């Protein structure tokens, strides 16, 4: 399995595709491993761009990591991965926590990032988001049955129409229960803390990368007003809201989502 040594720790990554030009980096969100990109995004994206996926510290096949961290720390880790792979500049797509990491990468390492795609994320959490993440953090520390955590998160990430498909939901719960969490409960709790502490709102005007903000209209975890705020504060950013889809819009509207991302990345620079 390919690993790069970043900040003295082994970080797992995969590179897909043989296309020229800057690679597309996919930064995973809270609680997920890079394997989540493989079924629906990597096959499409890698036909047009070299596509880099990776596991955050302590996640999946990356080296265990038990220290506290922030989204700034994770952005520095991603910059270190680009260094290790001799990638000067990349386009970056980040979802939820991955979108927070991407914002910090654009602010802290502007020379490394060409275009930016932010999905289902925010610049600063409100009281409800903080309370929810604190609940998830505290639940994780109690080590509940994994299916309880899965069902709790699905309630916040899928739209109502998808939740009505009981066979689909049951199969998803069964699959994730069988596969197990890709990180310890401690790492998940620290990811929650990183999302709670994330705050770029007063610095967004400093992002100079061309930016696309993507949102599912029925997103309950990060409702559309968070995305409008990002698009308003980042200079010349564009906002696209998908009529069908919630927080997991990249799953529920996969064809439209992938097409929109590729069109943005293919525009003349």
C-alpha positions in Angstrom: 0.0 0.0 0.0 1.4 3.4 -0.9 2.4 5.7 2.0 4.2 9.0 2.1 6.0 10.1 5.2 4.6 13.5 6.2 5.6 15.3 9.4 7.2 12.0 10.6 4.1 9.9 10.1 3.0 7.5 7.4 0.0 8.9 5.4 -1.9 6.6 3.0 -2.7 7.9 -0.5 -3.8 6.7 -3.9 -3.2 8.3 -7.3 -5.6 7.4 -10.1 -5.5 8.3 -13.8 -2.7 9.2 -16.2 -3.9 12.6 -17.4 -1.7 15.7 -17.7 -2.2 18.9 -15.8 -2.5 19.6 -12.1 -4.0 16.7 -10.2 -7.4 16.9 -8.4 -7.1 16.2 -4.7 -10.2 14.9 -2.9 -10.3 15.7 0.8 -12.7 13.4 2.8 -15.0 14.7 5.5 -15.7 13.8 9.1 -15.6 10.1 10.0 -14.7 8.8 6.5 -11.8 7.3 4.8 -10.6 7.9 1.2 -12.3 4.7 0.1 -15.6 6.7 0.2 -14.5 8.4 -3.1 -13.8 5.2 -5.0 -17.2 4.1 -6.1 -18.7 7.3 -7.5 -16.2 10.0 -7.9 -12.8 8.5 -8.8 -14.0 6.6 -11.9 -15.3 9.8 -13.5 -12.7 12.2 -12.3 -9.7 10.1 -13.1 -10.7 9.9 -16.8 -10.1 13.6 -17.0 -7.6 14.4 -14.2 -5.0 12.6 -12.2 -7.0 12.1 -8.9 -5.3 12.0 -5.5 -7.2 10.6 -2.5 -5.7 10.2 0.9 -6.5 9.2 4.5 -6.2 11.9 7.2 -3.9 11.2 10.1 -5.2 8.3 12.2 -7.8 7.3 9.6 -8.0 4.1 7.5 -4.6 3.0 6.3 -2.7 6.0 7.6 -0.5 5.7 10.7 -2.4 5.8 14.0 -2.5 9.3 15.5 -3.8 10.2 19.0 -2.8 13.8 19.4 -5.2 16.8 19.2 -5.3 18.7 15.8 -7.1 21.5 14.1 -8.2 22.1 10.5 -5.1 24.2 10.1 -3.0 21.3 11.2 -4.7 19.0 8.6 -4.1 21.6 5.9 -0.4 21.7 6.8 -0.5 17.9 6.6 -2.0 18.0 3.1 0.6 20.5 2.0 3.2 18.1 3.3 1.7 15.3 1.3 1.9 17.4 -1.9 5.6 18.1 -1.1 6.2 14.4 -0.6 4.7 13.6 -3.9 6.5 16.5 -5.7 3.1 18.1 -6.6 3.7 21.9 -6.9 0.0 22.9 -7.5 -3.3 21.0 -7.4 -7.0 21.6 -7.6 -8.7 20.6 -4.3 -12.2 19.4 -3.6 -13.1 19.1 0.0 -16.4 17.9 1.6 -17.5 19.0 5.1 -14.3 18.7 7.3 -12.3 18.2 4.0 -13.8 21.5 2.9 -12.6 23.2 6.0 -9.1 21.8 5.4 -9.3 23.0 1.9 -10.1 26.6 3.0 -7.2 26.6 5.4 -4.9 25.2 2.6 -6.0 28.1 0.3 -5.2 30.6 3.1 -2.0 29.1 4.5 -0.5 27.7 1.4 -2.0 29.7 -1.5 0.8 28.8 -3.9 -0.1 25.1 -3.8 -3.7 25.4 -4.8 -5.1 26.3 -8.2 -8.9 25.8 -8.1 -11.0 25.1 -5.0 -14.3 23.2 -4.7 -16.1 23.3 -1.4 -18.9 20.9 -0.7 -21.3 20.7 2.3 -19.1 22.8 4.5 -19.0 26.0 6.5 -16.6 28.8 7.4 -17.8 29.0 11.0 -20.2 26.8 12.9 -23.3 28.2 14.5 -24.7 27.1 17.9 -26.7 24.2 16.4 -23.7 22.8 14.5 -21.5 23.1 17.6 -24.1 21.4 19.7 -24.5 18.5 17.2 -20.8 18.0 16.8 -20.4 18.0 20.6 -23.1 15.4 20.8 -21.4 13.2 18.2 -18.1 13.6 20.0 -19.5 12.7 23.4 -21.4 9.7 21.9 -18.2 8.4 20.3 -16.4 8.6 23.6 -19.1 6.3 25.1 -18.4 3.7 22.4 -22.0 3.0 21.4 -22.8 0.2 19.0 -21.6 1.2 15.6 -25.0 0.9 14.0 -26.3 3.5 16.4 -23.7 6.0 15.2 -24.3 5.2 11.6 -28.1 5.7 11.9 -27.6 9.0 13.8 -25.4 10.4 11.1 -27.6 9.2 8.2 -30.4 11.1 9.7 -28.4 14.3 9.2 -26.7 13.5 5.9 -29.5 12.0 3.7 -32.6 13.7 2.4 -36.1 12.5 3.4 -36.7 10.8 0.1 -33.6 8.7 0.5 -34.5 7.8 4.1 -37.8 6.4 2.8 -35.9 3.7 0.9 -35.7 1.3 3.8 -34.0 -1.5 1.9 -31.2 1.0 0.9 -30.8 2.3 4.4 -30.7 -1.1 6.0 -28.1 -2.2 3.4 -26.0 0.9 4.1 -26.2 0.3 7.9 -25.3 -3.4 7.4 -22.4 -2.5 5.1 -20.8 0.1 7.4 -21.4 -2.1 10.4 -19.6 -4.9 8.7 -16.7 -2.8 7.5 -16.3 -1.0 10.8 -15.3 2.6 11.5 -12.1 3.6 9.7 -10.8 5.3 12.8 -10.8 4.9 16.6 -13.5 6.7 18.6 -10.8 9.0 19.9 -9.8 10.2 16.4 -13.4 10.7 15.5 -13.9 12.8 18.6 -10.9 14.9 17.8 -12.2 15.4 14.2 -15.4 16.7 15.8 -13.4 19.1 17.9 -11.5 20.3 14.8 -14.8 21.0 13.1 -16.1 22.8 16.1 -13.0 25.0 16.3 -12.9 25.8 12.6 -13.2 29.5 11.8 -12.2 31.1 8.5 -15.1 33.6 8.2 -13.1 36.7 8.8 -10.3 35.5 6.5 -12.2 34.2 3.4 -11.6 37.4 1.5 -7.9 36.3 1.4 -8.7 33.3 -0.8 -7.4 34.0 -4.3 -8.1 30.6 -5.9 -11.1 30.3 -8.3 -13.7 28.8 -6.1 -16.9 26.7 -6.7 -19.2 26.1 -3.8 -21.6 23.2 -4.1 -24.7 22.5 -1.9 -27.6 20.1 -1.7 -30.8 22.1 -1.3 -32.0 19.7 1.4 -28.8 19.7 3.4 -29.6 19.7 7.1 -26.1 19.3 8.4 -24.8 22.4 6.5 -27.9 24.2 5.2 -27.7 26.4 2.1 -27.1 29.6 4.0 -23.7 28.4 5.0 -22.8 28.0 1.3 -24.2 31.4 0.4 -22.0 32.9 3.1 -18.9 31.1 1.6 -19.8 32.3 -1.9 -20.4 35.8 -0.7 -17.2 36.2 1.2 -14.7 34.4 -1.1 -13.9 36.8 -4.0 -15.7 35.8 -7.3 -16.8 32.5 -5.9 -19.7 30.7 -7.6 -22.5 28.9 -5.9 -24.4 25.9 -7.3 -27.3 24.4 -5.4 -28.6 21.0 -6.5 -32.3 20.7 -6.3 -32.1 17.0 -5.4 -29.7 16.0 -2.6 -28.8 16.7 1.0 -25.4 16.7 2.7 -24.3 13.6 0.7 -25.2 15.4 -2.6 -22.2 13.7 -4.2 -24.0 10.4 -3.7 -27.7 11.4 -4.2 -27.0 13.6 -7.3 -23.8 11.9 -8.5 -24.1 12.5 -12.2 -24.9 16.2 -11.9 -22.4 16.6 -9.2 -19.5 15.0 -11.1 -20.4 16.9 -14.3 -20.5 20.2 -12.6 -17.1 19.7 -11.0 -15.5 18.6 -14.2 -17.0 21.5 -16.1 -15.5 23.9 -13.6 -12.1 22.4 -13.7 -12.1 22.3 -17.5 -12.8 26.0 -17.9 -10.0 28.1 -19.5 -7.6 29.4 -16.9 
